[in-house]
Amino acid sequence: MLLIGDTKKRQQADIEQAKAFLEDHRRRART
């Protein structure tokens, strides 16, 4: 169970990073 929870946290962190990366890319593309 601990491993599953850890994996979910990692996936969530990866998703947050991806969102931030996409937002940053969009901002740069607009400018």
C-alpha positions in Angstrom: 0.0 0.0 0.0 2.8 2.4 0.8 4.4 1.8 -2.6 1.1 2.5 -4.4 0.6 5.8 -2.4 4.1 6.8 -3.2 3.6 6.1 -6.9 0.4 8.2 -6.9 2.2 11.1 -5.2 5.0 10.9 -7.8 2.4 10.8 -10.7 0.7 13.8 -9.2 4.0 15.7 -9.0 4.8 14.7 -12.6 1.4 16.0 -13.7 1.9 19.3 -11.8 5.3 19.7 -13.4 3.9 19.0 -16.9 1.1 21.5 -16.4 3.6 24.2 -15.3 5.9 23.3 -18.2 3.0 23.6 -20.7 1.9 26.9 -19.2 5.4 28.3 -19.4 5.7 27.1 -23.0 2.4 28.8 -23.9 3.5 32.1 -22.3 6.7 32.0 -24.3 4.9 31.1 -27.5 2.5 34.1 -27.1 5.2 36.6 -26.5 
